[in-house]
Amino acid sequence: MGKTTIALIGPGAIGATVAAWLAQSPDLALTLCARTPVDRLEIETPGGVITAEPEVLTDPAEAEPVDWVLVCTKAYDVAGAAKWLEHLVGPATRVAVLQNGVEHVARFAPFVPVERIVPAVVDISAERSAPGRVLQRMNGTILVPAGADGEAFAALFEHTPIDVRTTVNFTTALFRKLTVNCAGGVCGIVNKPNGIAREPGIADFMLALAEECVAVGRAEGATLDDDLAASVVRGYQNTAPDSINSLHADRMAGRPMEIDARHGIIVRLGEKHGIPTPMNRLAVALLNAVQ
Ligand SMILES: NC(=O)c1ccc[n+]([C@@H]2O[C@H](COP(=O)([O-])OP(=O)(O)OC[C@H]3O[C@@H](n4cnc5c(N)ncnc54)[C@H](OP(=O)(O)O)[C@@H]3O)[C@@H](O)[C@H]2O)c1
């Protein structure tokens, strides 16, 4: 049997990390679809440095259909990713979306048949210092929906220390992660690493954001513990104080932030369900003001 072909769109912090790990398997043929050229991947993982030199394309017109596409761009870079999908998606291609937020499928439904989209909740902390150079702070997990495509996606990672698993309650996984992400928006607002959560007033703001997310998540069908919002805040307080979440990394790098995917969506879902979300509305306003 030939190698499984994979094209990864967006070799940034998450994309480069995932790509470098996938490239360690002799059974996978990996192509990077990059906006900014990448010469090689060098990832400082929890277990040591790994490197890889996969094929790199920067022109979508050069791309050809593959077995799997992994979309690792920011949620707001859908249009750029779609240009690659035009060339990468054949009749049997499956498209995994490794992004934050809860709208993975809706974002790509205009470009790919929905039954071939595999949404993925990524819990890997990764920071990019230069193209292809990333600090992966933990092995992390990736959750995908239960089913044949989810199992096939997880199998791509069997040789890696990343814990890739299927879950029957993917909606719950989506909103658990969104709860973490919306609390972390405060770091982007105040432009301080995650350790700022140790300040009591900041912790209160994070808690209020997270509680709104829990409320809308439950309305959307997620099963979320009463303690989730508080435990998310404790997580920020206990993490490495200098660690930087991806929204804050975007602010520092002068890139657009995922304001809508991480806060705007909570406001919109709050309106849909009649749930007040003043703190996330405030976060949207403040992040837009500093962007
Ligand atoms: N970083 C984390 O710790 C983390 C953890 C969990 C989930 N996430 C989520 O994972 C997703 C990716 O985040 P990230 O931190 O990896 O972002 P990132 O470092 O900004 O990487 C995004 C990559 O997409 C590339 N890109 C943008 N438009 C493109 C196009 N048209 N064609 C090809 N590549 C394109 C960017 O290119 P350039 O090099 O030109 O910028 C960049 O390399 C986000 O939804 C984020 O919220 C991140």
PDBQT file of the ligand as one rigid body, heavy atoms in Angstrom, charges set to zero:
ROOT
HETATM    1  N1  LIG A 301      -0.967  28.064  19.531  1.00  0.00    +0.000 N 
HETATM    2  C1  LIG A 301      -1.628  27.353  20.409  1.00  0.00    +0.000 C 
HETATM    3  O1  LIG A 301      -1.120  27.056  21.502  1.00  0.00    +0.000 OA
HETATM    4  C2  LIG A 301      -3.021  26.862  20.103  1.00  0.00    +0.000 A 
HETATM    5  C3  LIG A 301      -3.558  25.899  20.950  1.00  0.00    +0.000 A 
HETATM    6  C4  LIG A 301      -4.811  25.360  20.638  1.00  0.00    +0.000 A 
HETATM    7  C5  LIG A 301      -5.497  25.801  19.523  1.00  0.00    +0.000 A 
HETATM    8  N2  LIG A 301      -4.958  26.775  18.744  1.00  0.00    +0.000 N 
HETATM    9  C6  LIG A 301      -5.734  27.186  17.566  1.00  0.00    +0.000 C 
HETATM   10  O2  LIG A 301      -5.132  26.612  16.431  1.00  0.00    +0.000 OA
HETATM   11  C7  LIG A 301      -5.331  27.466  15.294  1.00  0.00    +0.000 C 
HETATM   12  C8  LIG A 301      -3.969  27.845  14.739  1.00  0.00    +0.000 C 
HETATM   13  O3  LIG A 301      -3.310  28.635  15.724  1.00  0.00    +0.000 OA
HETATM   14  P1  LIG A 301      -1.749  28.905  15.734  1.00  0.00    +0.000 P 
HETATM   15  O4  LIG A 301      -1.426  29.411  17.083  1.00  0.00    +0.000 OA
HETATM   16  O5  LIG A 301      -1.029  27.746  15.185  1.00  0.00    +0.000 OA
HETATM   17  O6  LIG A 301      -1.693  30.119  14.688  1.00  0.00    +0.000 OA
HETATM   18  P2  LIG A 301      -0.430  30.684  13.881  1.00  0.00    +0.000 P 
HETATM   19  O7  LIG A 301       0.835  30.391  14.614  1.00  0.00    +0.000 OA
HETATM   20  O8  LIG A 301      -0.754  32.098  13.535  1.00  0.00    +0.000 OA
HETATM   21  O9  LIG A 301      -0.440  29.814  12.573  1.00  0.00    +0.000 OA
HETATM   22  C9  LIG A 301      -1.360  30.005  11.532  1.00  0.00    +0.000 C 
HETATM   23  C10 LIG A 301      -0.622  29.713  10.269  1.00  0.00    +0.000 C 
HETATM   24  O10 LIG A 301      -1.524  29.802   9.175  1.00  0.00    +0.000 OA
HETATM   25  C11 LIG A 301      -0.800  30.400   8.114  1.00  0.00    +0.000 C 
HETATM   26  N3  LIG A 301      -1.683  30.914   7.091  1.00  0.00    +0.000 N 
HETATM   27  C12 LIG A 301      -2.544  31.955   7.109  1.00  0.00    +0.000 A 
HETATM   28  N4  LIG A 301      -3.132  32.099   5.924  1.00  0.00    +0.000 NA
HETATM   29  C13 LIG A 301      -2.638  31.135   5.132  1.00  0.00    +0.000 A 
HETATM   30  C14 LIG A 301      -2.837  30.786   3.773  1.00  0.00    +0.000 A 
HETATM   31  N5  LIG A 301      -3.686  31.451   2.995  1.00  0.00    +0.000 N 
HETATM   32  N6  LIG A 301      -2.142  29.752   3.273  1.00  0.00    +0.000 NA
HETATM   33  C15 LIG A 301      -1.275  29.050   4.032  1.00  0.00    +0.000 A 
HETATM   34  N7  LIG A 301      -1.041  29.334   5.334  1.00  0.00    +0.000 NA
HETATM   35  C16 LIG A 301      -1.701  30.373   5.859  1.00  0.00    +0.000 A 
HETATM   36  C17 LIG A 301       0.012  31.480   8.785  1.00  0.00    +0.000 C 
HETATM   37  O11 LIG A 301       1.015  31.944   7.932  1.00  0.00    +0.000 OA
HETATM   38  P3  LIG A 301       2.089  33.057   8.340  1.00  0.00    +0.000 P 
HETATM   39  O12 LIG A 301       3.290  32.263   8.764  1.00  0.00    +0.000 OA
HETATM   40  O13 LIG A 301       2.284  33.841   7.083  1.00  0.00    +0.000 OA
HETATM   41  O14 LIG A 301       1.502  33.854   9.468  1.00  0.00    +0.000 OA
HETATM   42  C18 LIG A 301       0.531  30.691   9.980  1.00  0.00    +0.000 C 
HETATM   43  O15 LIG A 301       1.689  29.964   9.643  1.00  0.00    +0.000 OA
HETATM   44  C19 LIG A 301      -6.119  28.671  15.815  1.00  0.00    +0.000 C 
HETATM   45  O16 LIG A 301      -7.494  28.483  15.613  1.00  0.00    +0.000 OA
HETATM   46  C20 LIG A 301      -5.794  28.681  17.301  1.00  0.00    +0.000 C 
HETATM   47  O17 LIG A 301      -6.775  29.313  18.073  1.00  0.00    +0.000 OA
HETATM   48  C21 LIG A 301      -3.721  27.299  18.986  1.00  0.00    +0.000 A 
ENDROOT
TORSDOF 0
